[in-house]
């Protein structure tokens, strides 16, 4: 199958826009010294442009390599592009105003921004999940490659839905709202005590639970599976490959789930906890063994062309 012109694809230009925005905003880290909650205002939009740029290019590869003939290909790209653009525009606008974009209900405008962002990212999530079924139904994709693509899309969808844990108003916030005091609604922090110094650049708490960690992990494990899919494509099909990918998927999903539980319990993923830290160590050991086994497979080429 011939590839369509990549420069005509909405997600390509979405990715390019995110790269341009990232480069444009980096100097602002030095020129604009304003901070919000102890963090430079421009770090947050830069994190989002980087994340959405990576997502755009990797998802474009999947859509154009495996679903080029899918009738909803273009509408999916357009929906993902528009919703991510809304997200970035509002985050950047709020940063320029010196305001929080997430959880901020301190004024009518801030409430509208937070509401619109929640709606757009929900639509984004639905269109993301919409790619799973057509990949599953594709019979021309080698089984291990398909397995890898499906695990990547599924765990990324799980990672995205984790974000909704953060938007639920806390009891103390609800009490203030009953008194007519509107400040924040939800938070990425879980647990009691001071947030402490956040991890460099990312800002993730190293003291209490921070739901941004499993959220980020889930979303970007997707790229790991896409790399595995690209690695497997020229190899001869072996049942062992599919089993290894399935095990990798199960253990990475388990790790992501443990991160969510640990965060909800109020423990930072970056602080030692006998059960959780031990579990992560065991999972990493198993995953390392699986990756070594997969990448040491004989590299016999196949002639079948996937679409």
N, C-alpha and C positions, 0 to 999 in steps of 0.2 A: 504494500500500500504506500502511496506517496504521501508525504507529510504536507499539510497545509502550510502556507506562509506563516512562520512563527510571529512575524511582526504585525500580523492582522489579528492576533489573539488578545482579547481584553486583559487576561492575566499577565501577559508579557508586559504590557504597558503599566499595569498596576505594580508589578515588580520593579520596573524601571523607575516609576514615580517614587516608590519607597526608597530606592537607592539614592535618588536625587535629593529627596527630603532629608535623608540621614546625613548626607554630605553637607547640605545647607545648614543643618541645625548644629553640627559639631562645633563650629566657631562660636555659637551662642553660649556654649558652656563656659567660655572664657570671657566673652563680651558682656553677658548678662549674669551677674553674680547673685541674683535673687534666689532665695531658697524657700521651699515649702516643706514643713515638717523635717527640716534639717537637710533636705536634698535639693540640689540644683533643679530648677523648674524644667529644664530641657532634657533631663535624663529620661523621664517617663516617655515623652513622645519619641525619643530616639529608640528606646527599647521596643516600642510598638512598631515603628517603621522597619526595624531590623527583622522582627518576628514575622510581620506580614509580608515583607519582601521575600524571605526564605520560603514562607508558605506558598506564595504566589508562583514562584519559579518551580518548586517541586511539584505542586499540584498541576501546573500546566504540563509538565513532563508526563504525568500519568494520563491526563485527559487527551493529549495529542499522540501519545505513544500507544495507548491501549483502547481509547474511546473516541477516536477521531470521527467515526461514523455514527456515534450516539446522537440521537436527535435533540437531546437536551444539553449537548456539550456547550454550545455558545451561550444559552440562557443561564447555565450554571456559572460560566465564567463571568458573565455580566453581573449576575446577582452577587457573587463573591467580591467582585471588584467594587461595585457600588456600596455594599455594606461595609467593606473594609475602609473605603474612602471616607464614608460618613464617620466612622470611628476615629480615624486619624485626624480629620479636619476638626472635630470637636475636641479631641485631646490636645491638639496643638493650639487651638483657640483659647482653651482654658489655661493652658500653660502660659500663653502670652498675657493673659489677664491676671496671672498669679493665683489662680483658683484650682482646687482639686476638680478633676473631671469625674472621678468615680466616688460614689457614696455621698456626694455633696447635694444636700437639699436645703441649703441655707437661704436660697432665694428662689423666686419663680423661675428665673432663667436657668439657674443651676439644676432645678428639678426637671425642667424640660430637657436639658442636655443629658442628664443621667437616664431619663426615661427613653429618649431617642436612641441612646447608645445601647440600652438593654434590648430594645426592639430590633435594632439593626444586627446585633450580634446573635440574636435568636434566629433571625432569618439566615444569617451566615451559617450557623450550625446546621439548620435543616438542609440547606443546599449541600453542605459538606457531606452529611449522611446520605444524601441522595445519590452520591457516586458509588456507594457500596454495592447496591443491587446490580447495576449494569456490569461492574467488574466481576461480580460473582457469576453472572450469567454468561460471560465471555468464555466460549469453549476453546478458542484458539490460544489462550494464554497458558503457558506451561503451569502445571499444578503448583509447584513450589513458588514460582513467581507470583501467581495469583494469591496464594496463601500469604505471602509477604505484603502484598498491596492491601489485602483486606485487613490484616492485623494493624498495619500502619494507619489506615483510615479509621478503623474502629477505635483504637486507643486514643487517637487524636480527638475523635468525637467525645470520648469519655473525658479526656483532659479539658475540653471546652466546657462540658456540662458542669465540671467541678466549680467553674467560675460562679455558678448560681448559689453555691454555699455562701459566697462572700456578700451577696446582695441582700440576704435576709436580715431585717432589722434586729438588733440585739434588745433584750428586755429593758436595759437602761435607756436606750434610744427611744423605744416605744413609750416609756414613761414620760420622757421629755416632750414627745410629740403630743401626748394627751394634755400636757400643760401649755400647748401652743408654741413650744420651742422646737424649731426645725434646724438641725445642724448637719447631722450625718445619718445615713441609713445603710447599715451594713459595714463590713470591714474585712480586710484580708487577714487580720490578726485574730488568733484564737488563744485563749488562756489568760490567766491573771498575771499581773506584774508589768514591769516596764518592757517596752519593745526592745530596748537596747540598741547598740550600734548595728546597723544593717550590713549585710554582705556587700562588699565593694561593687559599685555600679548597679547591681541588681536591687539592692536595698532590702533583701529578704532578712527577716529577723533571725538572729542566731540564739535568741533567748526563749521566745514563746512560739507557738504554732503560726505559720504563715502559709495560707492556702495558695499563694502565688507559686510556690515551689512545685507541688504536684500538678498544678495547672500548666505551668511551663513544661515540666517533664513530659506530661501526657501529650501535649501538642507537638513537641519537637522530637519525640521518639519516632514519629511518623517518618521523618527524613532518614532515620536509621534503617527502617524497613524498606524504603524506596532504594537506598543504596544496596541493600541486600538483594532486592529484586533485580537491579541493574547487573549485579555480580552474577546472579543465577541465569540470566537470560541466554548467554552463549554456551552454557554448560549442558551436557547430556542430562536428560531427566532421570532422576533417581528417587525412589520412594524415601530414602533416607533424608534427602534435602527437605522434602515437605514436612517430615516428622521433626527435624531440627528447627525449622522455622516456626512450627506450631508450638514447640516447647519454649522457644525464645519469646514468642507472643504471650504465652501463658505466664511466664515468669516476669516479663516486663509489666504486664497488666497487674499481676499480683503485687509487684513493687509499687506501682502507682496507687493501688488500692490501700496498701499499708501506709503510704505517705499521707493519704487523705485521713485515715483513721488516727494516725499519730498527730496530725495537725488539729483535728477536731478535739483531741484529748488535751490540746494546749502545749504539746511538746515540740520544740524546734527540731527539724530534721538534721540540723547541724550540731546539735548537742548530743552527748552520749546517753543512750537509753538501752539498758541491757537487752530487752526483747527486740525492739525495732532495729537497733544498730547491728545486733547479731543476725537478725533476719536478712537485712540488706547485705551483710557480708557473705552469708550463705548463698543468696540469690546471685550476687556478683560472681562468686566462685563457679556456680553452675553455668551462668551465662558465658563466662570466659571459656569454659570447657566446650560449650556448644559452638561458640564462634570459632575456636581453634579447629574443631572438627569440621565445621562447614568450609572454612577457608583452606583447609588442607585437602579438600576433595580433589581427585584427578580432574584436570581441566580439559575434558573431551568436548570438542566443538559439536554443535548441532547445526543442521542446515535449515531447519524449519524456521520460517519467518513469522514472528508474532505480530498481531495488529492491535 
